[in-house]
């Protein structure tokens, strides 16, 4: 009986060790993929910020041009 218990304990430790090792291998394999995804998200966010900035500049330029045109019309 004690022999069966010892075998069961050893099997449980070996199984746990294998699961831990497989998890570590899987996490190590995922790390570069995660880094790539994060870098892509950063590039995407940066592009959106640049687009928003350019859009804001265009709106401001359009408003300024409209004000100048309105001022010219009032002056005339």
C-alpha positions in Angstrom: 0.0 0.0 0.0 2.8 2.4 0.9 4.5 1.6 -2.4 1.3 2.6 -4.3 1.1 5.8 -2.4 4.8 6.6 -3.1 4.2 5.9 -6.8 1.2 8.1 -6.9 3.1 10.9 -5.2 6.0 10.6 -7.6 3.6 10.5 -10.6 1.9 13.7 -9.3 5.2 15.5 -8.8 6.4 14.4 -12.3 3.1 15.5 -13.9 3.2 18.8 -12.1 6.8 19.3 -13.2 5.9 18.5 -16.8 3.0 20.9 -16.7 5.1 23.6 -15.3 7.8 23.0 -17.9 5.2 23.0 -20.7 3.7 26.2 -19.4 7.2 27.8 -19.2 7.9 26.8 -22.8 4.6 28.1 -24.0 5.1 31.4 -22.2 8.5 31.8 -23.7 7.1 31.1 -27.1 4.4 33.7 -26.7 6.7 36.4 -25.4 8.0 37.6 -28.9 4.4 37.5 -30.2 3.2 39.6 -27.3 6.1 42.1 -27.9 5.2 42.3 -31.6 1.5 42.9 -30.8 2.4 45.6 -28.3 4.7 47.4 -30.8 2.0 47.2 -33.4 -0.5 48.8 -31.0 2.0 51.5 -30.2 2.5 52.3 -33.9 -1.3 52.3 -34.4 -1.8 54.7 -31.5 1.0 56.9 -32.7 -0.6 57.1 -36.2 -4.0 58.0 -34.7 -2.4 60.8 -32.7 -0.6 62.1 -35.7 -3.9 62.0 -37.7 -5.7 63.8 -35.0 -3.1 66.5 -34.8 -3.1 67.0 -38.6 -6.9 67.1 -38.6 -6.9 69.7 -35.8 -4.3 71.8 -37.7 -6.5 71.6 -40.8 -9.6 72.7 -38.9 -7.7 75.6 -37.4 -6.4 76.7 -40.8 -9.8 76.4 -42.3 -11.3 78.5 -39.5 -8.6 81.1 -39.9 -9.1 81.3 -43.7 -12.8 81.7 -43.2 -12.3 84.5 -40.7 -9.9 86.3 -43.0 -12.4 86.0 -45.9 -15.2 87.2 -43.7 -13.0 90.2 -42.5 -12.2 91.1 -46.2 -15.9 91.0 -47.1 -16.9 93.2 -44.2 -14.1 95.6 -45.0 -15.2 95.9 -48.6 
